[in-house]
């Protein structure tokens, strides 16, 4: 603030005015006083604009929390519309456990379609993880790698396709090309696809990364347990979404019978041709 105040004080000194005597100067010499006040106003405006540029310098345009920078939607069903499918999305996390040492998020803040139940628990940082912003924000630890258990209920039936989209800001492993790794669903490794990656800038540093992890034809189960962990400390879980596809609709028995009849007719026709 001292740097910002300097030009303002210089302007006052230049016209031999102090902040306390400015009003007296206006009354004594209106022309000089008004001119000085206008110069002060211009200088003050310039100082505030300069201060804003300083505060925003180095901040990435993509570093805003809760904003997806790349779109993703499943191709084989319509999100939040197809019966039997599930969708949940967090753009900001709250600690529903109520204890600082155990972060648990159970209520998606953006969407919850299809009647699924969710329990996202951070359990790898030894209690050092916290919600950036206090009550709602990213899940972050500067002291240890975070690790997550994500339990999804009400998924009976199958097989199903599952897509988890994840956003992170912070530390980035250039060898693995990711900030979170070791993605599994009920013990099965997922397929990782990067959607977005850019230097984060600002105080956090590192990279802002968005990716989708997929599991196709997941075997029927009453619940899904998804696990993953950060590649090191200083990785922030920024956003999360989960798409679970509908279970395949079984064909009516009449269709099977019709298919069997057609096969039988074809076999009979073939035998007649061979006999002729």
N, C-alpha and C positions, 0 to 999 in steps of 0.2 A: 504494500500500500504506500510505502514511502516514495517509491519511484513514481507512482501515479499522482501523488500529491505535489511533487516537486514542480512540474510545469504550472500548476494552478497557483502556487505561491510565487513563482517567478513572474507570472502575469500581474499579480497584485503589486509586487515590488516594483515592476517596471513602471507602473502608473502611480507609484508612491501611495498605494492604498493598502490597508490591512483589513482583514475580515471584519473587525469591529468598527472600522471607520468608514466602511463602504457606504453605509446609509447616510452618514454625515456628508460624504463627498458628493453624493447625488443631490442632496439638498443644497449644498454650497455651489456646485457647478453642474447643473443637470446634463449639459451636453457631454462633458468629460465623464461624468458618472455613468450615464447610459452607455457610452462607448466602452468603458471599462467593463461594465456588466456583460455586454454582448461578447467581448473578447473572452471573459471568464467562462461564459456559457459554452462558447465554441471549444475552448481549451478543455473544459470538464467533459464535454461530449467525446472529444478525441481521446481523452485519458480512459474513459469507460470502455470505448470501443477497443482500444489497445489492450486493456485488461482482459476483455472477453476473448480476444485473439490469443493472448498468453495462456489463459485457462483452458482453451480448447485445442491448443497446439498439440499435435501428436496423437489426438484421439481418432481412432478408426471410425469410418462411417458405418462399419458393420458391427461395431462392438456393443451395440445396444442390446441389453438383455431382453429376452422374450420376443425376438423377431427372427423368424426363419428367413434365411437368405437364399434358399433353394427349395423349390417345391417338390413334393413327392406324394403320389397317390397310387394305391394298388391298381393294377390293370384288370384284374379278373372280377372285381365287384365294386359297387359304389359305396364309398365311405359315408357312414352315418345314414344309410338308406337301406342297403340290402338286408333283409331279415336273416337273423342268425349270425351276423357279423358283429364285431366289437370294435370300439374306438375310444381311446383315452388320450388326453394331451395335457401336459403341464408346460406353461411358459414361465411360471414362477412357483417356487416350492415353499410350503409352510411346514413347520414341525408339528405334526398332529400328535406326537408322543408327549409333548409337554415337558420334556426334560432335555437339558442342553447336551447331555452326554449321549443321547440316543435320538438321532434324527429319523423320523418315520413320516412319510407322506402317503396319505390314503385317499385324498380328495382331489381329483384332477380339476385344475382351475379353469380350463378352457372347454373341454368336452368330455362327456362320458355317455357313450351310446351303446346300447345292446345289453345292459344289465350286468356287466362284468364287475368284479370286486378287485381292488388293487391295494397292495401294501409294498411300498418302496422304502427300504431300510438301508441306511449307511452303517456299515459295521467293520470297516477296515482301517480307520484312522486312529483307533485307540481313544476315541472321544474328543479328538482335536478338531473335527469338522464342525462347521457352523453355517447358519443361514446368512449370506451376505445381505446386509440391509436390515437385519434384525428379525422381522416377523415373516417376510416374504422376499424371496430372491433366489440366487444360486446357492448350491451346496458346495462348500469349498474348505480345503485345509491347506495351510502353508507349511504344516509340520510333518505330514505323512501322506502316503497315497490313500485315497478314498477307495472303498469297495462297496458294491451294492448287491443286495438281494431284492428281487422284484417278483413278488408272488401275484399271479393273476388267477382269480377264481371264476367259476361259472363258465367253464369252457368245455363242458362234457360233449362228447361226440368227436367226430373226426373221420379221416385226417383233415388237418387245417393248415393253411399257410399263415405265417406270422411275420410281420415286418415291424421292427423297432427303429424309430428314428431318434437320433441323439445329437445334442449340440453341446459343445464344450468351449471354454475359453481358458487359455493359460499354457502351461508347459506342454511341449510337443516333441515326440521322439521322431527324429528324421530317419532313423533306420526302419522302424515299424510303420512310419508315416501315419501315426495316429496319437491321440491323447488318452483314449480309453482302449482297453484290449481284453482278451480272454473272455469273449462273449459266448455264453452257453445257454441253452434252453433245455431243462431237464437232463443236463449233462451232455447234450449234443452241441458241438461247435457250430456257430452261425457263419454265414457268408457276409463279409464286411465290404461295403462299397462307399467310398468317399463321395460326398455331394458338393462340399464347399470347403475351402481352406484358404485363409488369408491371415497375414500378420495382424495381430490384435491392436498393437500400439497401446498408448496410454500407460497408466500405472500398472495394469495387470501384465502386459507384455505377452510373449508367447504367440500362440495362434488361436484364431477362432475357427473351429472345425465343425462341420455337420456331416453326418454319415447315416446310412441305413444298414441295419443288420437283418438278414432274412433267414428264415427256416421254412422249407417247403415240405408239405405232406407230413406235418407233425403227427405222430401217433396219438390216438385217442387217449385222453387223460382227464381227470377231474379238475386239475389245476396245472398251471405252468409256473416253473421257477426259473427266472432269468438271472444270470450272474454276470458281472463284469467288474473291472477294476481300473484305476488310473495307472498310467505308466510311471508316475512319481508324484511327489507333492506338488502343490500349486496348480492343480487342475480343477477347474470349476465346472460342475454339472449345470449347464445353462438351461437346456430344454429337453423334453422327452415326449415322445408320442408312441403309441402302440396300435397297430392294426392287426386284428385277428379275423381271418376269413371265415365265411360260413361253412358248415359241414356239407359235403356233397349230398344232393337230394337223391334217394334211391329210386330207381325206375320202377314203375308199377309192374306187378307180376304178369299182367296181360301182355306187356311189351315183350317179356321173356318168352311167353308162350307163343306169341306171334313170330318171334325170331326163330324159335325151335321149329315151328310149322313150316316156315320158309326154307329152312335147312333141309327138312324132310322132303318137301316137294322137289327141291333141287336134286336131291339124291335119287329120288324115284325117276326123274326125267333123265338123269345121267344113265341109269341102268337100262332104261328103255332104248336110249340111243345106242348103247353098247350092244344090246340084244339084236337090234335091227341091223 
